[in-house]
Amino acid sequence: MNEDRNQDTQPTGAKRRRRFLIVGGVGLAALASMLTARVWAHGHRGHFGHRGMHASSAAELREHLGDRTDHALDHLKATDAQRARIDAILDRVSPRLFELHTRGRTLHDQAHHAFEGGDRRALELARSRGVALIDEMSREGLAALNEINEVLSDEQRAELQMWMKRHRH
């Protein structure tokens, strides 16, 4: 009976190929998730027409975030004092967000080259670094959003939640 168990745990050539395809598919799905999360972390809906996704500097990213934030603050009828506090938050976090964005682009390129070259170790390394980067990006992004949320009144927060639901953010 032990022999039967050992035979079942030893993968045959077909089982190895199937396992490789499954693991490869999961890896590609994880990579796609990493890229999707990177887009989500910056609050963008896609590549087209969004300078933030192609920002060449922290200042350009800051400008893009400011444009998006101004639109929401106009809707919320934010005071000048609230706008100034939120602008200060964006000024402070934009360089860090740009650094994370740049690291994500570098990881994307590394994963792409590893995949093209069939280098499984390098692809796994890029994937694991990507997962850690997603965690870091979501932590930083949510901390900034929470900080901005604290600047708003209860009524503005409630209105922002309704506005976000309507616009599917």
C-alpha positions in Angstrom: 0.0 0.0 0.0 2.9 2.4 0.7 4.2 1.6 -2.8 0.9 2.7 -4.3 0.9 5.9 -2.3 4.5 6.7 -3.5 3.5 6.0 -7.1 0.6 8.4 -6.9 2.7 11.2 -5.5 5.4 10.9 -8.2 4.2 13.1 -11.1 4.3 11.6 -14.5 5.3 13.7 -17.6 1.7 14.5 -18.3 1.1 15.5 -14.7 4.2 17.7 -14.6 3.1 19.5 -17.8 -0.4 20.0 -16.4 1.0 21.2 -13.1 3.3 23.6 -15.0 0.4 24.9 -17.0 -1.7 25.4 -13.9 1.1 27.1 -12.0 2.0 29.2 -15.0 -1.7 30.2 -15.4 -1.9 31.2 -11.7 1.4 33.1 -12.1 0.1 35.1 -15.1 -3.2 35.7 -13.2 -1.2 37.0 -10.2 0.9 39.2 -12.5 -2.3 40.6 -14.1 -3.7 41.2 -10.6 -0.5 43.0 -9.7 -0.9 45.3 -12.7 -4.6 45.8 -12.0 -3.8 46.6 -8.3 -1.2 49.1 -9.4 -3.8 50.9 -11.5 -6.3 50.8 -8.6 -3.8 52.0 -6.1 -3.5 55.2 -8.1 -7.2 55.6 -8.5 -7.1 55.4 -12.3 -9.6 53.6 -14.6 -7.2 52.8 -17.4 -4.2 53.9 -19.4 -6.0 56.1 -21.9 -5.8 59.8 -21.3 -4.6 59.6 -17.7 -1.3 61.4 -17.3 -0.9 59.8 -13.9 -0.3 56.4 -15.4 2.4 57.8 -17.6 3.7 60.5 -15.3 7.3 61.2 -15.9 7.8 62.9 -12.5 6.3 63.3 -9.0 5.2 66.8 -10.0 3.3 65.5 -13.0 1.6 62.9 -10.8 0.8 65.5 -8.2 -0.8 67.7 -10.9 -2.9 64.8 -12.0 -4.0 63.9 -8.5 -4.8 67.5 -7.8 -7.0 67.7 -10.9 -8.9 64.6 -9.8 -9.2 65.8 -6.2 -10.3 69.3 -7.2 -13.2 67.7 -9.2 -14.4 65.8 -6.0 -13.8 68.8 -3.8 -15.9 71.0 -6.1 -18.7 68.5 -5.8 -18.3 68.5 -2.0 -18.2 72.3 -1.8 -15.0 72.1 0.2 -13.8 75.2 2.0 -10.5 76.9 1.2 -9.1 75.7 4.5 -10.0 72.1 3.6 -8.5 72.4 0.1 -5.3 73.8 1.6 -5.0 70.9 4.0 -5.7 68.3 1.3 -3.3 70.0 -1.1 -0.6 69.7 1.6 -1.3 66.0 2.0 -1.1 65.5 -1.8 2.2 67.5 -1.9 3.6 65.2 0.8 2.5 61.8 -0.7 3.0 62.4 -4.4 6.8 61.8 -4.4 6.3 58.5 -2.5 3.4 57.4 -4.8 5.6 58.2 -7.9 8.4 56.2 -6.4 6.1 53.2 -5.9 4.7 53.7 -9.4 8.2 53.7 -10.9 9.1 50.5 -9.0 6.0 48.9 -10.4 7.0 49.8 -14.0 10.4 48.3 -13.3 8.9 45.1 -11.9 6.6 44.9 -14.9 9.6 45.1 -17.3 11.5 42.5 -15.3 8.6 40.1 -15.3 8.1 40.6 -19.0 11.8 39.9 -19.8 11.8 36.9 -17.5 8.7 35.5 -19.1 10.1 36.1 -22.6 13.4 34.3 -21.6 11.6 31.5 -19.8 13.4 32.3 -16.6 11.1 30.9 -13.9 13.1 32.0 -11.0 13.3 35.6 -12.2 9.6 35.6 -13.0 8.8 34.3 -9.5 11.1 36.9 -7.9 9.3 39.7 -9.9 5.9 38.2 -8.8 6.8 38.1 -5.1 8.2 41.6 -5.3 5.1 42.7 -7.0 2.9 41.3 -4.3 5.0 43.1 -1.7 4.7 46.3 -3.8 1.0 46.0 -4.0 0.8 45.7 -0.2 3.0 48.8 0.2 1.0 50.8 -2.4 -2.3 49.9 -0.9 -1.0 50.8 2.6 0.3 54.1 1.5 -2.7 55.0 -0.7 -5.2 54.1 1.9 -3.3 56.0 4.6 -3.4 59.1 2.4 -7.1 58.6 1.7 -7.8 58.2 5.4 -5.9 61.4 6.1 -7.9 63.2 3.4 -11.1 61.7 4.8 -10.3 63.2 8.2 -10.3 66.7 6.7 -13.9 66.4 5.5 -17.0 66.9 7.6 -19.4 64.0 8.3 -21.8 65.3 5.7 -19.0 65.6 3.1 -17.9 62.1 3.8 -21.4 60.7 3.4 -21.8 62.7 0.2 -18.4 61.4 -1.1 -19.4 57.8 -0.4 -22.6 58.3 -2.4 -20.8 60.1 -5.2 -18.2 57.3 -5.3 -21.0 54.6 -5.5 -22.6 56.5 -8.4 -19.3 56.8 -10.3 -18.3 53.2 -9.3 -15.0 54.2 -7.6 
